Amino acid sequence: MPPPFLFLQTGAGVLATTMITTLDRSSRAVARGLSDISIRNLFIIPTVLFLIVFNIFPLIYSLGYSFTDFRASTNAPANFVGLQNYRDLLNDPYVWSNFAITAKYVIISVAGQLLVGFGVAMLLNRDIPLKGLITTLLLLPMMLSMAVVGLFWKLLYDPSWGVINYALGLGNFEWLADPKMALYAVALTDIWMWSPFVMLLSLAGLSAVPKHLYEAAAIDRAGPFYTFFRITLPLVAPILMIAVIFRTMEAFKTFDLAYILTSQPTAELISIRLYKMAFQEWQTGRSCALAYIVLIMVLAITNIYVKYLNKVKER
């Protein structure tokens, strides 16, 4: 009698059955069924092909265009210009101004998400009534569509009937039309939307801290600040670094919120500049080059974070 099947449930809820490889090779079950290698290939090969077609191929295709003067709005052939697009972009002060605005936005947004998310996680990391319901409600903002969030907050920032000006007593203050305040308005919206993500990771890290460390600190009469900076923060730091890595990458590529909230180029992030260059000015080759410059910068920043994360784990 063959051994029973072992059922494995994937994250997508798909059940894949694999048979323990102790069957007789001449049995009918082996002849009718699929081997472990065949089942593995059946799941992996379509996924690899999907990634190649929809991810890797466009990357290689756009990389080729970045070395040309191609314009998608014309039928003219693409002429090879080498590194000229990259040189022009790196020597363009307007592009560097966009990078400076983006860097400022990333710092404000990620720092705000880290402080708010971790602070809320500290408040929820205790026995309180309706903790599950409160946590679920706090996670709702990051489940909403970017377009919905952008339109919703655009109404809140409206100088005529917006709730924010009324609550703060600012009168007809123009949040989104003011070049100095538009960036902070977009960052505040991003903080509201993605702080729950940091909160969720922080709760996972806080729940993994051994309770006996707090008991030992209480026996030694350690104060709350000492307990936080010597026990809680060092043990949760790797999880916080992972949250910072993900949110930095996403904040650097922010397009939806800034484009919906700011109808005028008051807070022109590098992603908006890339969009205008590609789909309004139709500089396809140069926009591909700018996209790869952004990609290289994001990879460099991520690599720095990962190296620091490894050092934190070694402590």
C-alpha positions as CSV (number, residue, x, y, z in Angstrom):
1,M,0.0,0.0,0.0
2,P,1.5,3.3,-1.0
3,P,2.1,5.9,1.7
4,P,-0.4,8.8,2.0
5,F,-0.1,12.0,0.1
6,L,1.4,15.0,1.8
7,F,-0.6,18.2,1.1
8,L,1.3,21.5,1.0
9,Q,-0.6,24.8,1.0
10,T,1.0,27.7,-0.7
11,G,0.5,31.4,0.2
12,A,-1.9,31.9,-2.6
13,G,-4.1,29.1,-1.4
14,V,-3.1,26.6,-4.1
15,L,-2.9,23.0,-2.9
16,A,-0.1,21.0,-4.5
17,T,0.2,17.3,-3.8
18,T,3.5,15.5,-3.7
19,M,4.1,11.9,-3.0
20,I,6.8,10.7,-0.6
21,T,9.5,9.1,-2.8
22,T,9.4,5.6,-1.2
23,L,7.3,3.9,-3.9
24,D,8.4,1.0,-5.9
25,R,9.6,2.2,-9.3
26,S,7.6,-0.5,-11.1
27,S,4.3,0.2,-9.3
28,R,1.3,1.5,-11.2
29,A,1.1,4.6,-8.9
30,V,4.5,5.7,-10.1
31,A,3.6,5.1,-13.7
32,R,0.4,7.2,-13.4
33,G,1.7,10.0,-11.2
34,L,4.2,12.8,-11.6
35,S,7.6,12.8,-9.9
36,D,8.7,15.5,-7.5
37,I,11.0,17.0,-10.1
38,S,8.1,17.2,-12.7
39,I,5.8,18.9,-10.2
40,R,8.5,21.3,-9.2
41,N,9.2,22.2,-12.9
42,L,5.4,22.5,-13.5
43,F,5.2,25.3,-11.0
44,I,8.5,27.0,-11.5
45,I,8.9,27.1,-15.3
46,P,5.7,29.2,-15.9
47,T,6.7,31.6,-13.2
48,V,10.2,32.0,-14.6
49,L,8.8,32.6,-18.1
50,F,6.3,35.1,-16.7
51,L,9.1,37.1,-15.0
52,I,11.3,37.0,-18.2
53,V,8.5,38.2,-20.4
54,F,7.0,40.9,-18.2
55,N,10.0,42.0,-16.1
56,I,13.4,41.2,-17.6
57,F,12.6,41.8,-21.2
58,P,11.3,45.4,-20.7
59,L,14.4,46.2,-18.6
60,I,16.7,45.0,-21.4
61,Y,14.6,46.7,-24.1
62,S,14.5,50.0,-22.3
63,L,18.2,49.8,-21.6
64,G,18.9,49.6,-25.3
65,Y,16.7,52.7,-25.9
66,S,18.6,54.7,-23.2
67,F,21.6,54.8,-25.6
68,T,19.6,56.2,-28.5
69,D,17.7,59.4,-29.4
70,F,14.5,57.5,-30.0
71,R,11.2,59.4,-29.7
72,A,8.0,57.4,-29.5
73,S,5.9,60.2,-31.1
74,T,7.7,60.0,-34.4
75,N,8.5,57.3,-37.0
76,A,12.1,58.3,-37.2
77,P,14.6,55.5,-36.5
78,A,16.5,55.4,-33.3
79,N,20.1,56.6,-33.7
80,F,22.7,55.3,-31.3
81,V,24.2,58.2,-29.2
82,G,26.2,56.2,-26.7
83,L,26.3,57.8,-23.2
84,Q,25.2,61.2,-24.4
85,N,21.8,60.9,-22.7
86,Y,23.4,60.1,-19.4
87,R,25.9,62.9,-19.7
88,D,23.1,65.5,-20.5
89,L,21.0,64.3,-17.6
90,L,23.8,64.4,-15.1
91,N,24.8,67.9,-16.2
92,D,21.3,69.2,-16.1
93,P,20.8,71.3,-13.0
94,Y,17.0,71.0,-13.3
95,V,17.3,67.2,-12.9
96,W,19.5,67.6,-9.9
97,S,16.9,69.9,-8.4
98,N,14.3,67.2,-8.9
99,F,16.7,64.7,-7.1
100,A,17.1,67.2,-4.2
101,I,13.3,67.6,-3.8
102,T,12.9,63.8,-4.0
103,A,15.6,63.3,-1.3
104,K,13.9,65.8,1.0
105,Y,10.6,64.1,0.4
106,V,12.1,60.6,1.2
107,I,13.7,61.8,4.4
108,I,10.5,63.5,5.7
109,S,8.2,60.7,4.6
110,V,10.2,57.7,5.8
111,A,11.2,59.4,9.1
112,G,7.5,60.3,9.7
113,Q,6.3,56.8,9.0
114,L,9.0,55.3,11.2
115,L,8.1,57.5,14.2
116,V,4.4,57.2,13.8
117,G,4.3,53.5,13.0
118,F,6.7,52.5,15.7
119,G,5.0,54.8,18.3
120,V,1.6,53.3,17.5
121,A,3.1,49.8,17.7
122,M,4.5,50.5,21.2
123,L,1.0,51.6,22.3
124,L,-0.6,48.5,20.9
125,N,2.0,46.1,22.3
126,R,0.0,45.5,25.5
127,D,-3.3,44.0,26.6
128,I,-6.0,46.5,25.7
129,P,-9.7,46.0,24.9
130,L,-10.6,45.4,21.3
131,K,-6.9,45.3,20.3
132,G,-7.6,43.2,17.2
133,L,-10.3,45.5,15.9
134,I,-8.2,48.6,16.5
135,T,-5.2,47.0,14.7
136,T,-7.4,46.1,11.8
137,L,-8.9,49.6,11.5
138,L,-5.4,51.1,11.6
139,L,-4.3,48.9,8.7
140,L,-7.1,50.2,6.4
141,P,-5.2,53.2,4.9
142,M,-2.5,51.1,3.3
143,M,-5.2,48.9,1.7
144,L,-6.8,51.8,-0.2
145,S,-6.0,52.7,-3.7
146,M,-3.4,55.5,-4.3
147,A,-5.9,57.3,-6.5
148,V,-8.6,57.2,-3.8
149,V,-6.2,58.4,-1.1
150,G,-4.9,61.2,-3.4
151,L,-8.4,62.5,-4.2
152,F,-9.6,62.2,-0.6
153,W,-6.7,64.2,0.8
154,K,-7.0,66.7,-2.1
155,L,-10.4,67.5,-0.7
156,L,-9.1,67.7,2.8
157,Y,-6.4,70.2,1.7
158,D,-8.9,72.3,-0.3
159,P,-8.7,76.0,0.9
160,S,-12.4,76.6,0.5
161,W,-14.1,73.7,2.3
162,G,-11.1,71.5,3.4
163,V,-11.3,70.1,7.0
164,I,-7.6,70.7,7.7
165,N,-7.7,74.5,7.3
166,Y,-10.9,74.6,9.4
167,A,-9.5,72.4,12.2
168,L,-6.2,74.4,12.3
169,G,-7.9,77.8,11.8
170,L,-5.7,78.6,8.8
171,G,-8.5,80.3,6.7
172,N,-7.9,79.9,3.0
173,F,-4.4,78.7,3.2
174,E,-3.2,77.1,-0.1
175,W,-1.5,73.8,0.8
176,L,-1.0,72.4,-2.6
177,A,-0.4,75.6,-4.6
178,D,2.3,76.8,-2.2
179,P,5.7,75.5,-3.5
180,K,7.0,75.3,0.0
181,M,4.1,73.5,1.5
182,A,3.1,71.1,-1.3
183,L,6.0,68.8,-0.6
184,Y,5.0,68.5,3.1
185,A,1.4,68.0,2.1
186,V,2.3,65.0,-0.1
187,A,4.6,63.6,2.6
188,L,1.9,63.9,5.2
189,T,-0.5,62.0,3.0
190,D,2.2,59.3,2.5
191,I,2.8,59.1,6.2
192,W,-0.9,58.6,6.9
193,M,-1.1,55.9,4.3
194,W,2.0,53.8,5.0
195,S,2.6,54.2,8.7
196,P,0.4,51.1,9.3
197,F,3.0,49.1,7.3
198,V,5.7,50.1,9.7
199,M,3.4,49.5,12.6
200,L,2.7,46.0,11.5
201,L,6.3,45.1,11.2
202,S,7.1,46.8,14.5
203,L,4.4,44.8,16.2
204,A,5.9,41.6,14.8
205,G,9.3,42.6,16.2
206,L,8.0,43.7,19.6
207,S,6.0,40.4,20.1
208,A,9.3,38.5,19.5
209,V,11.2,40.2,22.3
210,P,11.6,37.7,25.1
211,K,9.5,38.7,28.1
212,H,12.0,37.5,30.7
213,L,14.3,40.4,29.6
214,Y,11.7,42.9,30.8
215,E,11.1,40.8,34.0
216,A,14.9,40.9,34.7
217,A,15.0,44.7,34.1
218,A,12.0,45.2,36.4
219,I,13.8,43.2,39.1
220,D,16.9,45.4,38.7
221,R,14.6,48.4,38.9
222,A,15.5,49.7,35.5
223,G,13.6,52.7,34.3
224,P,11.4,52.9,31.2
225,F,14.1,54.8,29.1
226,Y,16.8,52.3,30.0
227,T,14.5,49.4,29.1
228,F,13.6,51.0,25.8
229,F,17.1,51.9,24.7
230,R,18.8,48.8,26.0
231,I,16.3,46.0,25.4
232,T,13.4,47.1,23.1
233,L,15.1,49.2,20.5
234,P,18.2,47.0,19.9
235,L,16.1,43.9,19.5
236,V,13.6,45.5,17.2
237,A,16.2,47.5,15.2
238,P,16.6,44.8,12.4
239,I,12.8,44.8,11.8
240,L,12.8,48.6,11.7
241,M,15.7,48.6,9.2
242,I,13.7,46.2,6.9
243,A,10.8,48.6,7.1
244,V,13.1,51.6,6.3
245,I,14.5,49.7,3.3
246,F,11.1,49.0,1.8
247,R,9.7,52.4,2.5
248,T,12.7,54.2,1.2
249,M,12.5,52.4,-2.1
250,E,8.8,53.1,-2.5
251,A,9.1,56.8,-1.4
252,F,11.9,57.3,-3.9
253,K,9.5,56.1,-6.7
254,T,6.4,58.0,-5.4
255,F,4.3,59.2,-8.4
256,D,0.6,58.6,-7.8
257,L,0.1,60.8,-4.7
258,A,2.3,63.7,-5.9
259,Y,0.7,63.7,-9.4
260,I,-2.9,63.6,-8.1
261,L,-2.4,66.1,-5.3
262,T,-0.3,68.7,-7.1
263,S,-1.9,69.7,-10.4
264,Q,0.9,72.3,-10.7
265,P,4.6,71.4,-10.6
266,T,5.0,72.7,-7.1
267,A,6.5,69.4,-5.7
268,E,8.0,67.9,-8.8
269,L,9.6,64.7,-7.7
270,I,12.0,62.8,-10.0
271,S,9.3,60.4,-10.9
272,I,7.0,63.2,-12.1
273,R,9.9,64.6,-14.1
274,L,10.4,61.2,-15.6
275,Y,6.8,60.9,-16.6
276,K,6.7,64.4,-18.2
277,M,9.9,63.6,-20.1
278,A,8.5,60.3,-21.4
279,F,4.9,61.0,-22.1
280,Q,4.6,64.8,-22.6
281,E,7.9,65.7,-24.1
282,W,8.3,62.3,-25.8
283,Q,12.0,62.1,-25.2
284,T,11.8,58.3,-25.0
285,G,15.5,57.5,-25.1
286,R,16.5,60.2,-22.6
287,S,13.6,59.2,-20.2
288,C,14.9,55.6,-20.3
289,A,18.3,56.8,-19.3
290,L,16.8,58.8,-16.5
291,A,14.9,55.7,-15.3
292,Y,18.2,53.8,-15.1
293,I,19.9,56.6,-13.2
294,V,17.0,56.4,-10.7
295,L,17.3,52.6,-10.6
296,I,21.1,52.8,-9.9
297,M,20.5,55.4,-7.1
298,V,17.8,53.2,-5.5
299,L,20.1,50.1,-5.6
300,A,22.9,52.1,-4.1
301,I,20.8,53.4,-1.2
302,T,19.3,49.9,-0.7
303,N,22.8,48.4,-0.6
304,I,23.9,50.8,2.1
305,Y,20.8,49.9,4.2
306,V,21.5,46.2,3.7
307,K,25.1,46.5,4.8
308,Y,24.0,48.5,7.9
309,L,21.3,45.9,8.6
310,N,23.9,43.1,8.5
311,K,26.0,45.0,11.0
312,V,23.0,45.4,13.3
313,K,22.3,41.7,13.1
314,E,25.9,40.9,14.1
315,R,25.7,42.9,17.3
